[in-house]
Amino acid sequence: MNAPSPPHLTLEAARALQGMLRTEIGPGLTERELDAVETRFGFTFSADHRVFLAAGLPRGSSRWPDWRDGDPEDLAGRLAWPVEGVLFDVEHNVFWHPAWPPRPAGTAEALRVARTELESVPQLVPVHGHRYLPGTAGEYGHPVLSVHQTDIILYGNDLTDYIHHEFAGRSSGLLAHATVDFWSYFVEGGPGIDVTAPTPFTPYAMTAQEAVDCIRMLALERLIGRRHRPEQLIEAGLTALVLDIETESLPLLAGLTRSEHEQADALFDQVLDELGLLQDLPADTTDLPWEAARWELVRWWLRLIVNGSLAPGAGGDLITYEGWGALARPRTLRPLVDKTAAYNDWATIRGGDRGALAHSITEEAGRLLAGPWPPLG
């Protein structure tokens, strides 16, 4: 069954959304101003993005693009950022899109071919920081993407859902989906992640207990609605098997071939049952959605950040999206959320010291783990 389409954004609804933002709102852009921006920079706003900017122009923070009085070079840089990020990974991280012609042997020629291919890619338009909406004239309902090189994350089902989740700590409940060719690849099987998918962590288990903990955390992720890739379930099973965990179904899960991936979910359930984990998962008994499960996951993500298995920026994003926002924005998580926001700030991305900010996220993760749990307040 297809997810219901989000309603078209109205000026009234857009002004209500802007009331959630912690920034100054200036007069909205007129139709003439919107057309002039599109002509000057050679792109189109999606329909809901136009309505949002017509209702009011967020300003007062470098994270909001100023389409009226902003520095043209800065605006052009923001528009170029997604493509520049892909090219960076072509040059430095051996990225190559499967729909492109075969990759040339030389880096310079590979970049030339990639640039040519990227000329026909749908434009992404900055909304806030490195959050982007596809720029397709007349269309509503695109998801908001968080873009850093080829690490591209679905950060809201649509513009309304994004504002609710990023700034008010709640979401619509619609299933996230990618809607635009090329960029969909990164959140549907490519090197990026979807915020509803499992944590992009490096396997770390060295003991049987750590292997069981990992299986439990994957179960908790699924419990709160995050999707799994079969490879991750199989890898978790293989790790447990190597560390001498014994259940009847574990060898079957660990031994699945690519052609048998559709069996992974059912075998994972059997492993959970055989380990006694299935009946031990927390219930959804409070006003906050899956509160106990989310706190367990936040603690796990913090541990992964501290032990180097999860990149600080990605971990901070996950905790912001699935923890802080969904748990009614607890005060004790705010320092980590703020450090993550600083790490993702446009000025930092363009030339700041992201390494120092990543270290500060890791330090904050350690501080939280050293205190009482859960860190309510």
MIFIDO-378765 format. One record per residue: residue in three letters; x, z, y of N, C-alpha, C in turn. Coordinates in steps of 0.2 Angstrom, whole numbers, plus 5000, padded with zeros to 4 digits. Atoms other than C-alpha are relative to their C-alpha. Layout:
<sites>
ALAXZYXZYXZY
...
</sites>
This chain:
<sites>
MET500450004994500050005000500450005006
ASN499650014994500749955017499850065005
ALA500149954995500950095030499649975006
PRO500450034995499750085044500449995006
SER499750024994500249995060499950055005
PRO500049964994500650105075499549975005
PRO500450034994499350085090500549975005
HIS499650034994499949975105500150065005
LEU499849954995500750085118499649985007
THR500450014994499650105134500450035006
LEU499749974995500250155151499950075000
GLU500249935000499350315150500450044995
ALA499649975006500150355133500750005002
ALA499350004998501850305140500250065005
ARG499849954995501750425154499950074997
ALA500049945004501250565142500650014996
LEU499450005004502750525132500650025005
GLN499549984995503850535148500050075002
GLY500149934999503150705151500450044995
MET499649965005504150765136500749995001
LEU499350024999505850695142500250065005
ARG499749954996507050825150500449965005
THR499650044995507550705164499549985006
GLU500450034994506950635181499649944998
ILE500350075001505650495180499949975007
GLY500150044994505650365194499449964999
PRO500650055000504350235199500249954994
GLY499950055005504050115185500249935002
LEU499850074998504749935185499449965000
THR500650054999503549805191500149944995
GLU499950065004503249645181500549965002
ARG499550044997504349555193500750034998
GLU499349975002505749675190500250004993
LEU499950015008505549675171500249934999
ASP499850075001505649485172500749985002
ALA499350014997507149485183500550034996
VAL499549975005508049605171500149954994
GLU499950045006507749495156500349935002
THR499750064998508249335166500750015001
ARG499349994998509849415173500450014994
PHE499649985006510449485156499949954994
GLY500150045006509749355144499750034994
PHE500449975006508549455133499350015002
THR500749984999506749505131499950074998
PHE500249935003506049685130499449994995
SER500650005004504749715116499550025005
ALA500549984996503049745122499950075002
ASP500049924999503049935120500550025005
HIS499449984995504749945129499849985007
ARG500250024993504049845144499450055002
VAL500549954998502549965144500350075002
PHE499649944999503650115143500350005007
LEU499650014994504750055158499549995006
ALA500450014995503250005168499650075002
ALA500349934998502550185167500450045004
GLY499549964996504150255174500649994997
LEU499350025002505950235174500450074999
PRO499649945001506950385166500749995003
ARG499450004997508450425176500350075001
GLY499749944999509650565181500450024994
SER499549995006510650555164500349934999
SER499750065002511950425159499749974994
ARG500350025006511050415143499449955001
TRP500650044999509550325150500349945004
PRO499850054996509950145156499649995006
ASP500350014994509550115174499949935001
TRP500150074999508749945174499949985007
ARG500250024993508349945193500750015004
ASP499449994996509950015201500750014996
GLY499449995004511250025187500549955001
ASP499450045000512949955186499949944995
PRO500150065005512749775179500550004995
GLU499550015005514349785170499850064994
ASP500249945005513749955161499449974996
LEU500650025003512049875157500249944995
ALA499850055004512949725150500450024994
GLY499749975005514049835140499650034994
ARG500449975005512649925132499649954996
LEU500350055004511749765127500549974995
ALA499550035005513349705119500250044995
TRP499749955005513749865110499849994993
PRO500250015007512749825094500549954996
VAL499650065003513649655091500750025000
GLU499349985000515349725097500250054994
GLY499949955005515149865084500149964993
VAL499950045006514849735070500749974999
LEU499450045000516349635075500650054999
PHE499449955002517449795075500050014993
ASP500049995008516949825057500249944996
VAL499850065003517249645053500850005000
GLU499350004999519049665060500450064997
HIS499749945002519449845055499850034993
ASN500349975006518349885040499849964995
VAL500250055005518149725030499349994999
PHE500750015001516349715034499949925000
TRP500250075000515549545030499350004997
HIS500750005001513649515030499949954994
PRO500150055006513049435013499749935001
ALA500350064998512049305022500549955003
TRP499550044996513549235031500449954995
PRO499650045004514649095024500650044997
PRO499549965003516149155013500550025006
ARG499649984995517349255023500749975000
PRO499350035000518949165029500550054998
ALA499549955002520549245023500350035007
GLY499749974994521249265041499550045004
THR500449964996520549395052499749975006
ALA500250044994520549285068499449954998
GLU500550055002519549155059499350034998
ALA500649965002518349285051499650025006
LEU500449984993517949355069499749945003
ARG500350064997517649175075499349984996
VAL500650015004516449145061499450055001
ALA500449954999515649315063499649995007
ARG500350014993515349285082499549945000
THR500550065001514549115078499450024997
GLU500649985003513349195066499650055004
LEU500449944996512949345078499749975006
GLU500350034995512449225091499249994999
SER500750015002510749195082499750074998
VAL500349935003510449385078499550025006
PRO500549974995508949465087500350055004
GLN499749954995509449565102499850074999
LEU500249935000509449755102500150025007
VAL500149984993508949835119500150075000
PRO499949935000509550005123499450045003
VAL500649954998508250145125500350065003
HIS499749934998509250305127500750014996
GLY499350005003511150325123500149944995
HIS499950065005511450225107499449994996
ARG500650025003509650215102499749935003
TYR500250074998508950035102499449984997
LEU500650045002507349935101500249934999
PRO500050075000507349755095499649975006
GLY500350034994506949645110499749944998
THR500450065002505649525104499350005004
ALA500650004995504349475117499350004997
GLY500749995002502549525115499950044993
GLU500149975006502849625099500050085001
TYR500049925000502449815097500250024993
GLY499949975007502949935083500650004997
HIS499450005003504749905080500350075000
PRO499749945000505750055074500550015005
VAL499449994996507050135085500650014996
LEU499449995004508750115078500650035004
SER499449974997510250225081500649964997
VAL499550065001511750105082500750035001
HIS499349994998513650145080500449964995
GLN499750055004514549995073499549984994
THR500550025005513749955056499750074997
ASP500449945002513150135054499450005004
ILE500750024996511350095059499550044996
ILE500449955003510050225056499349995003
LEU500750004997508150215058499950075003
TYR500049934997507850355071499350015003
GLY500749994998505950335074499649944997
ASN500450055003504550235066499849945006
ASP500150054995504150155083500250045007
LEU499749974994504550205102499650075001
THR500449944999503150335102500350064995
ASP499849965005503750415086500750035002
TYR499349984998505550415092500050055006
ILE500049954995505150505108499750074998
HIS500349945002504050635099500650044996
HIS499649975005505450665086500750035004
GLU499449984996506950665098499950055005
PHE500149954995506250765112499550054999
ALA500549945000504750865106500050034993
GLY499949965006505250905088499449984995
ARG500550025005503850815079500049924999
SER500150075001503450645071499349984998
SER500750035001501950535067499850014992
GLY500150005007502150545048500049934997
LEU500050075003502150355046500749994996
LEU499450015003503350285034500549955004
ALA499550044996504950215043500149934996
HIS499950065003505250035040500449955005
ALA499650044996506449905047499649935000
THR500450064998505649745055500349945002
VAL499750054997506949635061500649974996
ASP499550035004508049515051500750025003
PHE499349984999509949545050500050085001
TRP500049934999509749725057499750044994
SER500349975006508649765042500550024995
TYR499549995005510049745031500450065000
PHE499549944999511049895037499650064998
VAL500449945002509550015034499649994993
GLU500350015006508949935018500549974995
GLY499550025005510449925007500749995002
GLY499450014997511849895019500450065001
PRO499649945000513250015024499750055005
GLY500349954996512150105037499550054996
ILE500449965004510950245032499350005004
ASP500749994997509050275035500050085000
VAL500149925000508650455041499650024995
THR500449975005507450465027500349994993
ALA499650015006508750415014500450074999
PRO499649945002509850545005500750005005
THR499449994995511350615015500649964998
PRO499450055001512850495016500650044999
PHE499549955001514050625009500549974994
THR499550015005515650604999500050054994
PRO500149965006515450674981500650055000
TYR499549954999516450844981500050054995
ALA500149955005515850944966500750014996
MET499449985004517351034958499850054994
THR500249965005516351154947499349994998
ALA500650015002514851154937499450025004
GLN500549974996513851264949499949955006
GLU500050044995514351144963499649934998
ALA500450065002513650994953499350014999
VAL500749985000512051084950499750015007
ASP500250004993511951124968499849945003
CYS500150074998512050944972499449974998
ILE500650035003510750894960499350035004
ARG500649964997509551034968499949975007
MET500150034993509950964986499749935000
LEU500450065000509450794981499350004998
ALA500749995001507850854974499750035006
LEU500349974994507550954990499949945005
GLU500150054995507850795000499449964998
ARG500650035002506550704990499450035001
LEU500649964998505350844992499850005007
ILE500250014993505350825011499949935002
GLY500250064999505050645009500649955001
ARG499450054999506850565010500149964993
ARG499950055005507150414999500750014996
HIS499350005004508550404985500249934998
ARG499850065003509550264980500250024993
PRO499949985007509750254961500850024999
GLU499349985000511650254963500250075001
GLN499949934999511650424970499850054995
LEU500349955005510550504957500549994994
ILE499650015006511650424943500750035001
GLU499449964998513250484952500050074999
ALA500149935001512550654953500050024993
GLY500149985008512150654934500749994997
LEU499350015003513950584930500450065002
THR499649954998514750714940499950074996
ALA500249945004513750854931500249994993
LEU499850015007514150774914500850025000
VAL499249995000516050774918500250075001
LEU499949934999515950954923499750044995
ASP500349965006515151004906499450035001
ILE500749985000513351024911499749964995
GLU500350035006512350994896499250005000
THR500750005001510550934895499949934996
GLU500150065004509750804884499949945004
SER500150064996509350684898500649985004
LEU499450014995510950694908500449944998
PRO499650065001511950574898499649935001
LEU500450064999510550444899500049985007
LEU500050014993510450464918500749975002
ALA499350024998512350454920500249934997
GLY499850065003512450304909499649945001
LEU500550054998511150194917500549945003
THR499750064997511750014921499649985006
ARG500350034994511349914936499349974999
SER500650035002509949824927499550064998
GLU500449955002509249994922499850055006
HIS500149954995509150074939499350035001
GLU500749984999507250084939499850064996
GLN500149945005507350224926500350065004
ALA499649944997508450334938499550065002
ASP500549944997506950434946499750044994
ALA500349965005506150474930500550044996
LEU499549975004507750524921500250065004
PHE499849944996508250634936499550055000
ASP500549955001506550724935500150044993
GLN499949975006506950754917500650055000
VAL499449964999508650824921499850065004
LEU500249954996507850934935499650054995
ASP500449965004506651004922500450044995
GLU499649975006507951034908500550055003
LEU499649954997509051124921499650065003
GLY500449954997507551234926500050005008
LEU500050014992507651164944499349985002
LEU500750034997505951074945499550065002
GLN500549954998504951234944500250055005
ASP499749964995506151324956500049985007
LEU500050034993505951214971499550035004
PRO500549964995505151294986499449975001
ALA500750034998503351274990499949995007
ASP500150024993502651205006499450055002
THR500549954999501751365012500050035007
THR500049984993502051385031499749945004
ASP500250054995501451295046500549945001
LEU499550055000503051205047500149964994
PRO500050045006503251055035500750024996
TRP499449985005504351115020500550045003
GLU499549964996505151255030500650024996
ALA499449975004506151335016500449954998
ALA499650055002506751175009500449975005
ARG499650034994507351115026500550055002
TRP499449954999508351275029500549994995
GLU499550015006509151255012500449945002
LEU499650064998509651075017500450015006
VAL499649994994510251125034500650034998
ARG499449975002511451245026500449964996
TRP499550055004512051115013500349955005
TRP499750054995512350985027500550035004
LEU499449974996513351115037500650014995
ARG499549995005514351155021500449934999
LEU499750075001514650965019500549985006
ILE499650024994515250945037500650045000
VAL499449965000516451095035500549984995
ASN499550025005517251035019500249935000
GLY499750074999517450855025499649954996
SER500450055004516150775014499549965004
LEU500450034996515050725028500250005007
ALA499750014993515550655045499650045004
PRO500449954995515150775059499549975004
GLY500650044996514150645069499449994996
ALA500550015005513150595054499650064998
GLY500349945002512850775049499650035005
GLY500449984994512350825066499449965001
ASP500650044999511150685067499450024995
LEU500549985005510350735051499750075001
ILE500349934998510150915056499650005006
THR500550014994509450865073499349974998
TYR500750045001508150745065499650044995
GLU500449975005507650835049500050085000
GLY499949935000508151015053499750035007
TRP500249974993508051065072499349975002
GLY500650024998506650945076499450024996
ALA500549995004505550975061499950084999
LEU500149935000505851165062499850045006
ALA500249984994505151185079500550025005
ARG499450004996506851175087500250075001
PRO499849935000507551345083500650015005
ARG499549994995508651415097500750004997
THR499449995003510051455085500449934998
LEU499750075001510351265081500149965006
ARG499950044994510351215099500749985002
PRO499350024999512251225101500249944996
LEU499850065004512551105087499649945002
VAL500450064997511150985093500349985006
ASP499750024994511950985110500749974999
LYS499450035002513650955103500049934997
THR500150075003512950805093499849955005
ALA500250054995512150735108500649985005
ALA499450024996513750745118500449954996
TYR499650055004514650655103499749935001
ASN500450065000513250525104499949975007
ASP500250034993513250505123500449945002
TRP499750074998513550335130500750005003
ALA499349994996515050385141500550014994
THR499549985005515850465126500249944995
ILE499950055004515550315115500549945003
ARG499750054996516250195128500850025001
GLY499349984999517950295130500150075000
GLY499949935000517750475128500450024993
ASP499749975006518650595115499550024995
ARG500549985005517450585101500450044994
GLY499749965005518750665089500050075002
ALA500149934998518750825099499350025000
LEU500749985000516850825100499850014992
ALA500249995007516750795081500350074997
HIS499749945002517950945079499550065002
SER500449954997516751045090499450014995
ILE500649995005515251005078500250034994
THR499849975006516251055063500150085001
GLU499949934998516751225072499350035000
GLU500649974999514951255076499650014993
ALA500350005007514451215058500350064996
GLY499749945003515651345052499850075003
ARG500249944997515051475064499350024998
LEU500749995002513251455059500050024992
LEU500049985007513751465040500250085000
ALA499749935001514651635044499550055002
GLY500549954997513051715052499550014995
PRO500649995005511451765044499649944999
TRP500450065002510351645035499350014998
PRO499950054995509251565040500150035007
PRO499849974993509851585058499449995005
LEU500750014997508051605065500150035008
GLY499949984993507851625084499949955005
</sites>
